Amino acid sequence: MRIAAFSDIHGNEHSLTAVLADIAGRPVDQVICLGDLVGYGAFPNEVIDRIRAESIPTIAGNYDDGVGSDRGDCGCAYTDPGDIERGDRSLRWTQAVVTAENKAWLRGLPRELRFELAGRRVLCVHGSPRRINEYLYEDRPERSLLRMFAELDADVVLCGHTHLPYHRRIGDVHLINTGTAGRPRDGDTRACYALIDLGEDVQAEFPRVSYDCEEAARAIEETELPHEFAADLRTGRY
């Protein structure tokens, strides 16, 4: 059985279209979205509409929660003053643009999904099993993760939020971060998602999908979003 999981589209309709087209060309049994559909990008409604039209099981990301509930913070945990200012501008713009119907849909998204495939218990979260905006980076100490996973009743944990893909085995649990389908930060401008094979062993690969990032960047520059976000797409870093 094979899962295609993606996360952190962040209003990038161009990259989402490319990712879904790539998934459609592969044998996949289940497609999952791990949240953060909106924020930073020029097309939040279009991304939401596409996910809804495809009926893709989706969980809430911290940015979805911040926009859907019109919160004063996106849960992004910025510390740099410039990042805080740009983050506030992005949140306010996105909240103003997203329709009331789509906000209601975002508010209704679950914080986790659980299902079983090929005898494997799969838990899907955005940040971590504890918090929607907790970063589980690849270098997180194993002892910390062992404590976190001790009573999860899961064999596979899928997460996003860091925008950096990886696959680690923590005791008997496979931790897989899908990377980002819309806002890369590792210098690779292509979109990324995870393909997870559930068989005798759990294996993950991370396809990189090219898309017109220049067009997506120009679309940002035509809005009141910080233009630095356009530069981020062009460089694959932020």
C-alpha positions, 0 to 999 in steps of 0.5 A: 500500500502506498500513501502520498502525503504533502503539506505546507502549500502556503497559497502556492496554487502553481506548486499544488497543481504540479504536485497533484499532477505528479501524484496522479501519474503514480500508483497511490492508494491514499492521498493525505494533506497535512495542512498549512494550505494558506499563508505567504502565497497569493492564492489561498482560496484557490488552494483551498478550493482545489483541495476541497474539490479533490476531496483530499483528507486534510488536517489543520495546520497552524496557519489554517487555524490562524486564518480560519479563526481570525486569530492574532497570531499564526503560531509561527514562533518568529523571533526576528523583528523583521520576520514578525512584521512580515508574518503579521502582514501576511496573516492580515492579508490572508485573513482579509482575502480568504472567503467566509465559506473557506474560513468555516471549512478551515475551522472544521478541519481535524487536528489529526487523522488516524487510519490503518493500511497494510496492518500499519497504524498511521497517525497524521499531524501537522507539527507534532502529536502534542502541538499543531505548531511544534517543530520536529526537526530531523536532529531532534534528540531520539530520547525526546521523541521516544518519550513523545511516541511512547503511548501513541498507538501508531507505527507511522507518524506523518508530519510537516511544518518544518518544510524539510523532508526526512524519514527516521526510525524512532524505536518501533515508530517511523517518523516521516516529514513530508517537506513542503509542497509550496514554500521550500527552505533548503535551496531547492526551488521545486515542490516536495512531497512524500511517497510512503510504501507500507509493506514488510518494511516502511519506506519513504521517498521524496519526489521533487516536482518542478513548477513555474516558481517565477510566475508564483513569485510575480503573483505575490508581487502583485499583492500587498504581501511582503515581496520578500516572499517572492524572493523566497520562492525564487531562491528556495530559501527563507 
